[in-house]
C-alpha cells in the first residue's frame, strides 16, 4: 500500500472511531439533556475543569515523545508506562484529599463525592497512554475504533438508565468513568505489548526535555480554556456554565472528530518525513486546505441555523445557549488550521518553539478574559474569538522557516474557500428567514447550503475540491 493510501486509510479509521464515539455520545447527550436539568451538567463541568488540567501531568508529553523518537525501544515504553501510572495514582490521591476545598470554593459541599468518584478517570489515563502511542507509531488506528465504540455504547446505556432512575449527576459521571474504563481494558488486551520490569531515569530525562515543553504548552492552553468556566462557575451560575459548555458541544463534535483523525495520523507521518522539507510543506499545505474546506461550511451552517437547531435538538429550555453556540462556531472554524501548523512544529522536534508561541497565545487569552470578564460570559467568549484569529498568524509564523509555508501563503490558498463560505452563509440565512416549522427550515437550509457549496466548488474549479474528488475515486478503486 502506498504512503498516501496508508495515511488516508488510517485517517478514515480514526475519523470513523471519533465520529462513531462522538455521534453516540451526542445522541446520548440529547437524551440526557431532555431528562436532566442544566444544573447537573454545570456541576460536572466544574469538576472537569480540574481533571482536564491534571490529566496533562499524567502524560507529561511522553506520548508524543515516544511517537517522535525514531529509535524508541522496550525500555523507553516501559519507563513511560510506570511513570504515567505513578502520576495517575498520585494525582487521584491529591484530588481525593482536596475535594472538600474544591467544593467549598464553589459553595457546593455536596460535590465532594462527585469529585472523588469522577477523579478516577486520572488513574485510567495513566494506564492507557503507552498503548495509544504504540497504536499511533504502528499506524493501527483500527484498534482505536473498536475500543472507543465499545466503551461508548456500553457507557451510554448505563448513563441513560441511571438518568431515567433520577440519579442526576451520577448518571453523567458513570457514563464518563465507564467509557474510559472499557477503553483502557480493550486497548490493554488488543495491543500486543506488555511492560518489562525495568525503569530508566536516564531514558526518561531526554524524553522529558522534549515532552515537558509540550506539557507546559498544553498546561497553559488548558488553564486558559478552563479559566472562563471556572470564573463562570464561581461568579455566575451553574446554569450559565451549562449554556457555555453545551454551546460548545455541537461544533466540538464536528471539529474534534476531524482534529483527532488529522492530529493522530499527521504527527507520526511528519515525524517520519522530518528530514524532507519539501515533503513536510506539501503535507502541511494539503492538510490546511483539506481541513478548512471541510470545517468552514460546517461551522458556518451551524451558526446560521443555530435557533431552529437548538429547539429541535434540545427543546426550548436550552434556547439561551444560541449566542454561545454561534461564537463557539467561529472559534472552532480555525481549529484544524491551528492544529496543522502546530503538528509540524512538534513533529520536527521543536518543542521549544511550540512552548514560546503557546506562552504568547495564552498571554493574549488571559488579557482578553480579564478585560472582558466584567462585561459577562458572552464578552469573554467573544474575546476568545479574537484571540483565535490572531493565533492563526502566531502558529504559522515559525513554519516560514521550518517548512517554507507561512501565514500569508496559507491565507492565499484558503481565500477561495472563505469567499465560498460567505456566499453559502448568506444563502442559508435568507432561506431561513422564510416562516416555516423548525424541522422543515433545517432541512431546507441544509439542502440549500450543500447545493451552494458543492455547486460553487465546481463552478470555481477549486483546487482542493478536485484533489478530494480524485482521492475519493482512488480509495474506491
C-alpha positions as CSV (number, residue, x, y, z in Angstrom):
1,X,0.0,0.0,0.0
2,X,1.4,3.5,-0.9
3,X,2.1,6.0,1.8
4,X,-0.8,8.2,0.6
5,X,-3.3,5.3,0.9
6,X,-1.8,4.2,4.2
7,X,-2.3,7.7,5.6
8,X,-5.8,8.1,4.2
9,X,-6.8,4.6,5.4
10,X,-5.6,5.3,9.0
11,X,-7.2,8.7,8.9
12,X,-10.5,7.2,7.9
13,X,-10.3,4.6,10.7
14,X,-9.5,7.4,13.2
15,X,-12.3,9.5,11.8
16,X,-14.7,6.6,11.9
17,X,-13.7,6.0,15.5
18,X,-14.2,9.6,16.6
19,X,-17.4,10.0,14.6
20,X,-18.9,6.8,15.9
21,X,-18.0,7.6,19.5
22,X,-18.9,11.2,19.4
23,X,-22.0,10.5,17.4
24,X,-23.3,8.1,20.0
25,X,-22.2,10.4,22.8
26,X,-24.0,13.3,21.1
27,X,-27.3,11.3,20.8
28,X,-27.0,10.3,24.4
29,X,-26.3,13.9,25.5
30,X,-29.5,14.9,23.7
31,X,-31.5,12.3,25.6
32,X,-29.9,13.2,28.9
33,X,-30.4,16.9,28.2
34,X,-34.2,16.2,27.9
35,X,-34.2,14.3,31.2
36,X,-31.7,16.2,33.4
37,X,-31.6,19.9,34.3
38,X,-28.8,22.3,33.1
39,X,-27.6,22.4,36.8
40,X,-26.4,18.7,36.6
41,X,-24.3,19.5,33.5
42,X,-22.9,22.6,35.3
43,X,-21.7,20.5,38.3
44,X,-19.9,18.0,36.1
45,X,-18.3,20.9,34.1
46,X,-17.0,22.4,37.3
47,X,-15.2,19.1,38.2
48,X,-13.9,18.7,34.6
49,X,-12.1,22.0,35.0
50,X,-9.7,20.3,37.4
51,X,-9.5,16.7,35.9
52,X,-8.7,18.1,32.5
53,X,-5.7,20.0,33.9
54,X,-4.4,17.1,35.9
55,X,-4.6,14.7,33.0
56,X,-1.9,16.7,31.3
57,X,0.6,15.9,34.1
58,X,-0.1,12.2,33.8
59,X,1.1,12.1,30.2
60,X,3.6,14.9,30.6
61,X,4.2,15.0,26.8
62,X,5.7,11.5,26.9
63,X,3.2,10.0,24.4
64,X,4.3,12.5,21.7
65,X,7.9,12.0,22.7
66,X,7.5,8.2,22.2
67,X,6.0,8.8,18.7
68,X,8.6,11.4,17.7
69,X,11.6,9.4,18.9
70,X,12.8,7.3,15.9
71,X,14.6,4.6,18.0
72,X,12.2,4.2,20.9
73,X,12.5,0.7,22.4
74,X,11.0,-1.5,25.0
75,X,12.8,0.2,27.9
76,X,11.5,3.6,26.7
77,X,7.9,2.3,26.6
78,X,8.2,0.6,30.0
79,X,9.7,3.6,31.7
80,X,6.9,5.9,30.5
81,X,4.3,3.3,31.4
82,X,5.4,3.2,35.0
83,X,5.8,6.9,35.3
84,X,2.3,7.5,33.9
85,X,0.7,5.1,36.4
86,X,2.5,6.6,39.3
87,X,1.4,10.1,38.3
88,X,-2.2,8.9,37.8
89,X,-2.4,7.4,41.3
90,X,-0.6,10.3,42.9
91,X,-2.9,12.9,41.3
92,X,-6.0,10.9,42.2
93,X,-4.9,10.8,45.8
94,X,-4.4,14.6,45.7
95,X,-7.9,15.2,44.2
96,X,-9.4,12.9,46.9
97,X,-7.8,14.9,49.6
98,X,-8.6,18.4,48.3
99,X,-12.1,17.6,47.2
100,X,-13.7,19.3,50.3
101,X,-11.7,22.5,49.5
102,X,-12.8,22.5,45.8
103,X,-16.5,22.0,46.9
104,X,-16.1,24.9,49.4
105,X,-14.6,27.1,46.7
106,X,-17.8,26.7,44.6
107,X,-20.0,26.9,47.8
108,X,-21.4,23.4,46.9
109,X,-20.4,21.0,49.7
110,X,-22.5,18.2,48.1
111,X,-19.9,18.0,45.3
112,X,-17.3,16.1,47.4
113,X,-18.4,12.5,46.5
114,X,-18.9,13.6,42.9
115,X,-15.3,14.9,42.7
116,X,-13.8,11.8,44.3
117,X,-15.5,9.3,42.0
118,X,-15.1,11.3,38.8
119,X,-11.4,11.8,39.5
120,X,-10.8,8.0,39.0
121,X,-10.5,8.9,35.3
122,X,-7.0,10.1,36.2
123,X,-6.0,6.5,37.1
124,X,-7.3,5.1,33.8
125,X,-5.5,7.9,31.9
126,X,-2.2,6.7,33.5
127,X,-2.7,3.2,32.2
128,X,-3.5,3.6,28.5
129,X,-1.1,6.3,27.4
130,X,1.6,4.0,26.1
131,X,-0.9,1.8,24.3
132,X,-2.1,4.9,22.5
133,X,1.4,5.8,21.5
134,X,2.1,2.3,20.2
135,X,-1.1,2.3,18.0
136,X,0.0,5.7,16.6
137,X,3.5,4.6,15.8
138,X,2.3,1.4,14.1
139,X,-0.4,3.3,12.3
140,X,-3.0,0.8,13.6
141,X,-5.9,3.2,14.2
142,X,-8.4,0.4,13.6
143,X,-7.8,-0.6,17.2
144,X,-9.0,2.8,18.5
145,X,-12.2,2.3,16.5
146,X,-13.2,-0.9,18.3
147,X,-12.0,0.2,21.8
148,X,-13.7,3.5,21.8
149,X,-17.0,2.4,20.2
150,X,-17.4,-0.5,22.6
151,X,-16.9,1.8,25.6
152,X,-19.1,4.5,24.3
153,X,-22.1,2.2,23.6
154,X,-22.0,0.4,26.9
155,X,-21.5,3.6,29.0
156,X,-24.3,5.3,27.0
157,X,-26.7,2.6,28.0
158,X,-25.7,2.9,31.7
159,X,-25.9,6.7,31.7
160,X,-29.4,6.8,30.1
161,X,-30.7,4.1,32.5
162,X,-29.3,6.0,35.5
163,X,-30.8,9.2,34.3
164,X,-34.3,7.6,34.0
165,X,-33.8,6.3,37.6
166,X,-33.5,10.0,38.6
167,X,-29.8,9.7,39.6
168,X,-28.9,13.1,38.2
169,X,-25.2,14.0,38.3
170,X,-24.3,10.4,39.0
171,X,-25.6,9.4,35.5
172,X,-23.2,11.8,33.8
173,X,-20.3,10.7,36.0
174,X,-20.9,7.0,35.5
175,X,-21.1,7.5,31.7
176,X,-17.7,9.1,31.6
177,X,-16.0,6.8,34.0
178,X,-17.3,3.5,32.5
179,X,-16.4,4.8,29.0
180,X,-12.8,5.4,29.9
181,X,-12.5,2.1,31.9
182,X,-13.7,0.0,29.0
183,X,-11.5,1.9,26.5
184,X,-8.5,1.2,28.8
185,X,-9.3,-2.6,29.2
186,X,-9.9,-3.0,25.5
187,X,-6.6,-1.4,24.5
188,X,-4.7,-3.5,27.1
189,X,-5.9,-6.8,25.6
190,X,-5.7,-5.8,21.9
191,X,-2.4,-4.0,21.7
192,X,0.3,-6.7,21.9
193,X,2.7,-5.0,24.3
194,X,3.5,-5.6,27.9
195,X,5.9,-3.6,30.1
196,X,9.2,-5.1,31.2
197,X,10.1,-4.9,34.9
198,X,12.6,-2.2,34.1
199,X,12.7,1.6,34.6
200,X,15.3,4.0,33.4
201,X,15.6,7.6,34.7
202,X,18.3,8.1,32.1
203,X,15.9,7.3,29.3
204,X,13.2,9.4,30.9
205,X,15.3,12.6,31.0
206,X,15.7,13.3,27.2
207,X,12.0,12.4,26.6
208,X,11.1,14.7,29.4
209,X,13.2,17.5,27.9
210,X,11.1,17.3,24.8
211,X,7.8,16.4,26.4
212,X,8.0,18.9,29.3
213,X,7.8,21.8,26.8
214,X,4.7,20.3,25.3
215,X,3.3,19.7,28.8
216,X,3.9,23.4,29.8
217,X,2.2,24.4,26.5
218,X,-0.7,22.2,27.0
219,X,-1.0,23.2,30.6
220,X,-1.1,26.9,29.7
221,X,-3.6,26.2,27.0
222,X,-5.9,24.1,29.2
223,X,-5.7,26.6,32.0
224,X,-6.9,29.3,29.6
225,X,-9.6,27.0,28.2
226,X,-11.0,26.2,31.6
227,X,-10.4,29.6,33.2
228,X,-13.6,31.1,31.7
229,X,-15.5,28.1,33.0
230,X,-14.0,28.5,36.5
231,X,-14.9,32.2,36.5
232,X,-18.4,31.5,35.3
233,X,-18.9,28.7,37.9
234,X,-17.7,30.9,40.7
235,X,-19.1,34.3,39.8
236,X,-22.2,33.4,37.8
237,X,-24.4,30.3,38.0
238,X,-24.0,26.6,37.1
239,X,-26.9,27.1,34.6
240,X,-24.9,29.8,32.7
241,X,-21.9,27.5,32.7
242,X,-24.1,24.7,31.2
243,X,-25.1,27.1,28.4
244,X,-21.5,28.0,27.8
245,X,-20.3,24.3,27.8
246,X,-23.4,23.0,25.9
247,X,-23.0,25.6,23.2
248,X,-19.5,24.2,22.6
249,X,-20.8,20.6,22.2
250,X,-22.1,20.8,18.6
251,X,-19.2,22.5,16.9
252,X,-16.8,20.4,19.1
253,X,-18.5,17.2,17.9
254,X,-17.7,18.1,14.3
255,X,-14.2,19.6,14.8
256,X,-12.8,17.3,17.4
257,X,-13.6,14.2,15.3
258,X,-11.6,15.6,12.3
259,X,-9.0,17.1,14.6
260,X,-8.3,13.7,16.3
261,X,-8.1,12.0,12.9
262,X,-5.7,14.7,11.4
263,X,-3.6,15.1,14.5
264,X,-3.2,11.3,15.3
265,X,-2.1,10.4,11.8
266,X,-0.4,13.7,10.7
267,X,2.1,13.7,13.6
268,X,3.7,10.3,13.0
269,X,3.8,10.9,9.2
270,X,5.6,14.3,9.5
271,X,7.9,12.9,12.2
272,X,8.9,10.2,9.7
273,X,9.5,12.8,6.9
274,X,11.1,15.4,9.2
275,X,14.3,15.5,7.2
276,X,12.5,16.2,3.9
277,X,11.5,19.9,3.9
278,X,9.5,19.8,0.6
279,X,7.5,16.8,1.7
280,X,6.7,18.5,5.0
281,X,5.5,21.6,3.2
282,X,3.4,19.5,0.8
283,X,1.7,17.6,3.7
284,X,1.1,20.8,5.7
285,X,-0.5,22.6,2.7
286,X,-2.8,19.7,1.8
287,X,-3.8,19.4,5.5
288,X,-4.7,23.1,5.9
289,X,-6.6,23.2,2.6
290,X,-8.5,20.0,3.3
291,X,-9.4,20.8,6.8
292,X,-10.6,24.4,6.1
293,X,-12.6,23.1,3.1
294,X,-14.4,20.6,5.3
295,X,-14.7,22.6,8.6
296,X,-15.7,26.1,7.4
297,X,-19.0,25.1,5.8
298,X,-20.0,23.0,8.9
299,X,-19.3,25.9,11.3
300,X,-21.0,28.5,9.0
301,X,-24.0,26.3,8.6
302,X,-24.4,25.5,12.3
303,X,-24.0,29.2,13.3
304,X,-26.7,30.4,10.7
305,X,-29.1,27.6,11.7
306,X,-28.5,27.9,15.5
307,X,-32.0,28.8,16.6
308,X,-34.0,26.0,14.9
309,X,-31.2,23.6,15.6
310,X,-31.3,24.2,19.4
311,X,-35.1,24.0,19.6
312,X,-35.2,20.7,17.6
313,X,-32.3,19.0,19.4
314,X,-32.5,20.4,23.0
315,X,-36.0,21.9,23.3
316,X,-37.0,25.4,24.1
317,X,-35.5,25.3,27.6
318,X,-32.0,25.5,26.1
319,X,-32.7,28.4,23.7
320,X,-30.4,30.7,25.8
321,X,-27.4,28.8,24.5
322,X,-27.8,30.1,20.9
323,X,-25.4,33.1,21.1
324,X,-22.8,30.8,22.8
325,X,-23.2,28.3,20.0
326,X,-22.6,30.9,17.3
327,X,-19.5,32.3,18.9
328,X,-18.1,28.8,19.5
329,X,-18.6,28.0,15.8
330,X,-16.5,31.0,14.9
331,X,-13.7,29.8,17.3
332,X,-13.8,26.2,16.1
333,X,-13.7,27.2,12.4
334,X,-10.0,27.8,12.7
335,X,-9.2,24.8,15.0
336,X,-7.7,22.4,12.4
337,X,-5.8,25.3,10.7
338,X,-4.1,25.8,14.1
339,X,-3.6,22.1,14.6
340,X,-1.8,21.5,11.2
341,X,0.7,24.3,11.9
342,X,1.4,23.1,15.4
343,X,1.8,19.4,14.4
344,X,4.6,20.4,12.0
345,X,6.4,22.3,14.8
346,X,6.1,19.3,17.2
347,X,6.9,16.6,14.7
348,X,10.1,18.4,13.7
349,X,11.2,18.2,17.3
350,X,10.9,22.0,18.0
351,X,9.0,21.8,21.3
352,X,11.0,24.9,22.4
353,X,9.3,27.0,19.6
354,X,6.0,25.3,20.4
355,X,6.3,26.4,24.0
356,X,7.2,30.0,23.2
357,X,4.2,30.5,20.8
358,X,1.8,28.9,23.3
359,X,3.0,31.2,26.1
360,X,2.4,34.2,23.8
361,X,-1.1,33.0,22.9
362,X,-2.1,32.3,26.5
363,X,-0.9,35.8,27.5
364,X,-3.3,37.2,24.8
365,X,-6.1,34.8,26.1
366,X,-5.6,35.9,29.7
367,X,-5.6,39.6,28.7
368,X,-8.8,39.0,26.7
369,X,-10.5,37.2,29.6
370,X,-9.5,39.8,32.2
371,X,-10.7,42.7,30.0
372,X,-14.0,41.1,29.1
373,X,-14.9,39.4,32.4
374,X,-16.8,42.4,33.8
375,X,-19.0,42.5,30.7
376,X,-20.3,39.0,31.0
377,X,-19.8,35.4,29.7
378,X,-20.6,36.3,26.1
379,X,-17.9,39.0,26.2
380,X,-15.3,36.5,27.4
381,X,-16.2,34.2,24.6
382,X,-16.1,37.0,22.0
383,X,-12.6,37.8,23.3
384,X,-11.6,34.2,22.7
385,X,-12.8,34.5,19.1
386,X,-10.5,37.5,18.6
387,X,-7.5,35.6,20.0
388,X,-8.3,32.6,17.7
389,X,-7.9,34.9,14.7
390,X,-4.6,36.4,16.0
391,X,-3.4,32.9,16.7
392,X,-3.5,31.9,13.1
393,X,-0.6,34.2,12.3
394,X,1.3,33.2,15.5
395,X,1.0,29.5,14.9
396,X,2.1,29.8,11.2
397,X,5.0,32.2,11.7
398,X,7.6,29.5,12.6
399,X,6.7,27.4,9.6
400,X,8.1,30.1,7.2
401,X,11.5,28.8,8.2
402,X,10.7,25.2,9.2
403,X,8.5,24.2,6.2
404,X,8.7,27.2,3.8
405,X,5.0,27.8,4.2
406,X,3.9,30.8,6.2
407,X,0.7,32.5,7.1
408,X,0.2,34.8,4.1
409,X,0.8,31.9,1.6
410,X,-1.6,29.8,3.7
411,X,-4.2,32.6,3.6
412,X,-3.9,32.9,-0.1
413,X,-4.6,29.2,-0.5
414,X,-7.8,29.3,1.6
415,X,-9.2,32.6,0.5
416,X,-11.4,31.0,-2.2
417,X,-12.9,28.7,0.4
418,X,-13.6,31.6,2.8
419,X,-15.4,33.5,0.0
420,X,-17.5,30.5,-0.9
421,X,-18.5,30.1,2.7
422,X,-19.6,33.7,2.9
423,X,-21.8,33.1,-0.1
424,X,-23.2,29.9,1.3
425,X,-23.9,31.5,4.7
426,X,-25.9,34.4,3.1
427,X,-28.0,32.0,1.0
428,X,-28.8,29.8,4.0
429,X,-29.7,32.8,6.2
430,X,-32.0,34.2,3.6
431,X,-33.8,30.9,3.2
432,X,-34.1,30.6,7.0
433,X,-35.9,34.0,7.1
434,X,-38.9,32.4,5.4
435,X,-41.5,31.4,8.1
436,X,-41.8,27.6,8.4
437,X,-41.6,24.9,11.1
438,X,-38.2,24.4,12.6
439,X,-37.6,20.9,11.3
440,X,-38.6,21.9,7.8
441,X,-36.5,25.0,8.0
442,X,-33.5,23.0,9.0
443,X,-34.0,20.5,6.1
444,X,-34.3,23.4,3.6
445,X,-31.4,25.3,5.0
446,X,-29.1,22.2,5.0
447,X,-30.1,21.3,1.4
448,X,-29.5,24.9,0.3
449,X,-26.1,25.0,1.9
450,X,-24.9,21.7,0.4
451,X,-26.2,22.8,-3.1
452,X,-24.5,26.2,-3.0
453,X,-21.2,24.8,-1.6
454,X,-20.9,21.9,-4.0
455,X,-22.1,23.9,-6.9
456,X,-19.8,26.8,-6.1
457,X,-16.8,24.4,-5.8
458,X,-17.5,23.0,-9.2
459,X,-18.0,26.4,-10.9
460,X,-14.9,27.9,-9.3
461,X,-12.9,24.8,-10.0
462,X,-11.3,24.8,-6.6
463,X,-8.0,23.0,-6.4
464,X,-8.9,21.3,-3.1
465,X,-12.3,20.1,-4.4
466,X,-10.6,18.4,-7.4
467,X,-7.9,16.9,-5.1
468,X,-10.5,15.5,-2.7
469,X,-12.7,14.2,-5.6
470,X,-9.6,12.4,-7.1
471,X,-8.6,11.0,-3.7
472,X,-12.1,9.5,-3.1
473,X,-12.1,7.9,-6.5
474,X,-8.6,6.4,-5.8
475,X,-9.8,4.9,-2.5
476,X,-12.9,3.4,-4.1
477,X,-10.9,1.8,-6.8
